[in-house]
Amino acid sequence: MEPFSSKIEINLRDELDAYLDETGITIIDFLDEAIRDRLRR
């Protein structure tokens, strides 16, 4: 049986891949914006 935490990680990666496809941004752009957003808080 697959650990629950692995399922969360797989689902998160799937959601991220879908988001990147929808928006047309790269993973680098996504991470850059996430870091900048977090630092603004």
N, C-alpha and C positions, 0 to 999 in steps of 0.2 A: 504494500500500500504506500502511495506517495505521501510524504509529509505535507501537512496543511500549509506550512510556510512556503514550500515549493510551488504550490498551487497559486498562492497569492503572487509570488514573483512572476510566474508564467502569465497570469492574468494582467499584471501590471505591464509587463513587456508587450503583451498583445495590444493593450490599450494605447501604450506609447507608440507602437508601430502604426496603429490606425490613425492616431492624432497626427503623426508626422506625414503620413500619406495624404490626409485631408488638407493639411495646411501647407504642405510642400516645403517645410523647413527641414533643416538637417538636425541630427542629434546634437551637434556642437552648438548650433543656434539655440536649441531648446535648453540645453544645460547652461549656456551663457545667460539667457534670460532668467532662468530659475535662480541662479546664483545672485544675479543683480537684484532680483525681487526680494530674495531673502536678506541681502545686505541692507536694503532700504528699510527693513522693519526695525 
